[in-house]
Amino acid sequence: MSANDLKKHTVKVGSGSGCVFQPMDDESTYILTAKHLFQLKNEETNEQEYIEDGTHVSITFLEFDGNSWNSTVDTFTMGFEENFFPHPEADAAILKIPYRQGYDNIHLRKNRVQSDFHLCGFPGNLRNQPTVSAQYDSEEIRDFLQSDDYFEIAQLENPILNYSEIEGYSGGGIMTFDDSSNVFVIGIQSRMAKEKLNLDFGKIGFVSIRYFEEIIETYKTEGKLLELLPLFLKSFGFLSEGIFNMNSGPLEKDREEFLATLLVSKAGEVANSNLTPKAIRDFIDEKLLLMSHQDGWHLKRKKIWALWFELLIILSVIKRREHSLDDFKNIFKKFRFFYSDINTDFFGRHLQDLYKADFNGLETNGLVVVASNVKAQGSLRGVFKFDKIPINIKEFRNDFIRQKALDGIFINMASSFPYDKYRFTNISTFKEEMIDVLDSEFFELPIENCLPILTTEYERLIS
């Protein structure tokens, strides 16, 4: 992914710009923009007033077809507090439009430790270009400076841009991206900072994303707006296409497809229950879902919830029952799941820090299931306890004891050190490794006859 791909999340809103954001809503898509684009000055009172309900405003989208960027124009019909939601003070507004597919890779970001942020939009000095794609531009941000009431300041890499060259960016997103095709927005550009703060050349004012969250809070209780969270957190059903993709190798491909089809046949039971990614997040303290070095952003990744979906399907096969949020507390006493977005073996990378994770509430001999982007490698395969395999964990145990002593916690280490207390496995134990366990005749049976056999094999594994 490159900065040019931020075009897709940038729209032309009347004479300004906006940022397309997919909230946790499968009926609507939002545009984060500047509210002054929808205001006019009353010549008698000299006050800014919102344009009348029923006013039509054009919104232009850009889509890449593999060769070029093409534009489409929709009409937004103004409806105050129906599809137009302004912040009472900040220059921020949310437009609510009918759902548009393909924008669920954008997320809020509040910290700015990552570089390569860009101001994206349709500057006024390019408005005469022949295509909408050519009218788009982005400017790299060098640094974030001071803030004022409802505004923050950023220094652009280009130090000589003047006001006329920046005008038109109003409402455009301050965005960045990562290697996994995720887009992050931290705020929206506002020309009104220029009026309030008298900005120098090369500086812009923007409205922090937190003011858009405040808009959501205002209208959420009425059901008019939903949270600015990824759509797939609403239901596991949105993750159905990305589950049980295995990677044993070409010789096992047919058997992989057979097992995947068998497991996916149980997906509907989980997807149709009240167990959702957001419900799990809300039910459990986030730190219980993360390893010590991970932050909350990790729980917005689509991959981690696709793997959670797989695990819940596997558990439904093992327990021969549908699970709901009501019994998730009991599930969480017996199982934990940790994911790391790496392309190497989980235990090979995280053996030194997995024991530092928060296992609060997990029963003795509970099963800790882990996953990375590859199947289990080396000797740490199957379901095991560390005292049964040839790995010296004495140093980790001593480190655990020292840390607890520094924290002023004195406990029975024989029963409290996680690598002594719990069992561990990679999720590939229930997928790729299961292909080698099952008899060849299994893969010739009708699916309805396979589930009891698979349940028996899973039960044997975790017993």
Secondary structure in CASP SS format (residue, H / E / C, confidence):
PFRMAT SS
TARGET T0000
AUTHOR 0000-0000-0000
METHOD secondary structure of the structure
MODEL  1
M C 1.00
S C 1.00
A H 1.00
N H 1.00
D H 1.00
L H 1.00
K H 1.00
K H 1.00
H H 1.00
T E 1.00
V E 1.00
K E 1.00
V E 1.00
G C 1.00
S C 1.00
G E 1.00
S E 1.00
G E 1.00
C E 1.00
V E 1.00
F E 1.00
Q C 1.00
P C 1.00
M C 1.00
D C 1.00
D C 1.00
E C 1.00
S E 1.00
T E 1.00
Y E 1.00
I E 1.00
L E 1.00
T E 1.00
A C 1.00
K H 1.00
H H 1.00
L H 1.00
F H 1.00
Q E 1.00
L E 1.00
K E 1.00
N C 1.00
E C 1.00
E C 1.00
T C 1.00
N C 1.00
E C 1.00
Q E 1.00
E E 1.00
Y E 1.00
I C 1.00
E C 1.00
D C 1.00
G C 1.00
T C 1.00
H E 1.00
V E 1.00
S E 1.00
I E 1.00
T E 1.00
F E 1.00
L E 1.00
E E 1.00
F E 1.00
D C 1.00
G C 1.00
N C 1.00
S C 1.00
W E 1.00
N E 1.00
S E 1.00
T E 1.00
V E 1.00
D E 1.00
T E 1.00
F E 1.00
T E 1.00
M C 1.00
G C 1.00
F E 1.00
E C 1.00
E C 1.00
N C 1.00
F E 1.00
F E 1.00
P E 1.00
H C 1.00
P C 1.00
E C 1.00
A C 1.00
D C 1.00
A C 1.00
A E 1.00
I E 1.00
L E 1.00
K E 1.00
I E 1.00
P E 1.00
Y C 1.00
R C 1.00
Q C 1.00
G C 1.00
Y C 1.00
D C 1.00
N C 1.00
I E 1.00
H E 1.00
L E 1.00
R C 1.00
K C 1.00
N C 1.00
R C 1.00
V C 1.00
Q C 1.00
S C 1.00
D C 1.00
F C 1.00
H E 1.00
L E 1.00
C E 1.00
G E 1.00
F C 1.00
P C 1.00
G H 1.00
N H 1.00
L H 1.00
R C 1.00
N C 1.00
Q C 1.00
P C 1.00
T C 1.00
V H 1.00
S H 1.00
A H 1.00
Q H 1.00
Y C 1.00
D E 1.00
S E 1.00
E E 1.00
E E 1.00
I E 1.00
R E 1.00
D E 1.00
F E 1.00
L E 1.00
Q E 1.00
S E 1.00
D E 1.00
D C 1.00
Y C 1.00
F E 1.00
E E 1.00
I E 1.00
A E 1.00
Q E 1.00
L E 1.00
E C 1.00
N C 1.00
P C 1.00
I C 1.00
L C 1.00
N C 1.00
Y H 1.00
S H 1.00
E H 1.00
I H 1.00
E C 1.00
G C 1.00
Y C 1.00
S C 1.00
G C 1.00
G C 1.00
G E 1.00
I E 1.00
M E 1.00
T E 1.00
F E 1.00
D C 1.00
D C 1.00
S C 1.00
S C 1.00
N C 1.00
V E 1.00
F E 1.00
V E 1.00
I E 1.00
G E 1.00
I E 1.00
Q E 1.00
S C 1.00
R C 1.00
M H 1.00
A H 1.00
K H 1.00
E H 1.00
K H 1.00
L H 1.00
N C 1.00
L C 1.00
D C 1.00
F C 1.00
G C 1.00
K E 1.00
I E 1.00
G E 1.00
F E 1.00
V E 1.00
S E 1.00
I C 1.00
R H 1.00
Y H 1.00
F H 1.00
E H 1.00
E H 1.00
I H 1.00
I H 1.00
E H 1.00
T H 1.00
Y H 1.00
K H 1.00
T C 1.00
E C 1.00
G C 1.00
K C 1.00
L C 1.00
L C 1.00
E C 1.00
L C 1.00
L C 1.00
P C 1.00
L H 1.00
F H 1.00
L H 1.00
K C 1.00
S C 1.00
F H 1.00
G H 1.00
F H 1.00
L H 1.00
S H 1.00
E H 1.00
G H 1.00
I C 1.00
F C 1.00
N C 1.00
M C 1.00
N C 1.00
S C 1.00
G C 1.00
P H 1.00
L H 1.00
E H 1.00
K H 1.00
D H 1.00
R H 1.00
E H 1.00
E H 1.00
F H 1.00
L H 1.00
A H 1.00
T H 1.00
L H 1.00
L H 1.00
V H 1.00
S C 1.00
K C 1.00
A H 1.00
G H 1.00
E H 1.00
V H 1.00
A H 1.00
N C 1.00
S C 1.00
N C 1.00
L C 1.00
T C 1.00
P H 1.00
K H 1.00
A H 1.00
I H 1.00
R H 1.00
D H 1.00
F H 1.00
I C 1.00
D C 1.00
E H 1.00
K H 1.00
L H 1.00
L H 1.00
L C 1.00
M C 1.00
S C 1.00
H C 1.00
Q C 1.00
D C 1.00
G H 1.00
W H 1.00
H H 1.00
L H 1.00
K H 1.00
R C 1.00
K H 1.00
K H 1.00
I H 1.00
W H 1.00
A H 1.00
L H 1.00
W H 1.00
F H 1.00
E H 1.00
L H 1.00
L H 1.00
I H 1.00
I H 1.00
L H 1.00
S H 1.00
V H 1.00
I H 1.00
K H 1.00
R C 1.00
R C 1.00
E C 1.00
H C 1.00
S C 1.00
L H 1.00
D H 1.00
D H 1.00
F H 1.00
K H 1.00
N H 1.00
I H 1.00
F H 1.00
K H 1.00
K H 1.00
F E 1.00
R E 1.00
F E 1.00
F E 1.00
Y E 1.00
S C 1.00
D C 1.00
I C 1.00
N C 1.00
T C 1.00
D C 1.00
F H 1.00
F H 1.00
G H 1.00
R H 1.00
H H 1.00
L C 1.00
Q C 1.00
D C 1.00
L H 1.00
Y H 1.00
K H 1.00
A C 1.00
D C 1.00
F C 1.00
N C 1.00
G C 1.00
L C 1.00
E C 1.00
T C 1.00
N C 1.00
G C 1.00
L E 1.00
V E 1.00
V E 1.00
V E 1.00
A E 1.00
S C 1.00
N C 1.00
V C 1.00
K C 1.00
A C 1.00
Q C 1.00
G C 1.00
S C 1.00
L C 1.00
R C 1.00
G C 1.00
V C 1.00
F E 1.00
K C 1.00
F H 1.00
D H 1.00
K H 1.00
I C 1.00
P C 1.00
I C 1.00
N C 1.00
I C 1.00
K H 1.00
E H 1.00
F H 1.00
R H 1.00
N H 1.00
D H 1.00
F H 1.00
I H 1.00
R H 1.00
Q H 1.00
K H 1.00
A H 1.00
L H 1.00
D C 1.00
G C 1.00
I C 1.00
F C 1.00
I C 1.00
N C 1.00
M H 1.00
A H 1.00
S H 1.00
S H 1.00
F C 1.00
P H 1.00
Y H 1.00
D H 1.00
K H 1.00
Y C 1.00
R E 1.00
F E 1.00
T E 1.00
N E 1.00
I H 1.00
S H 1.00
T H 1.00
F H 1.00
K C 1.00
E H 1.00
E H 1.00
M H 1.00
I H 1.00
D H 1.00
V H 1.00
L C 1.00
D C 1.00
S H 1.00
E H 1.00
F H 1.00
F H 1.00
E H 1.00
L C 1.00
P C 1.00
I H 1.00
E H 1.00
N H 1.00
C H 1.00
L H 1.00
P H 1.00
I H 1.00
L H 1.00
T H 1.00
T H 1.00
E H 1.00
Y H 1.00
E H 1.00
R H 1.00
L H 1.00
I H 1.00
S C 1.00
END
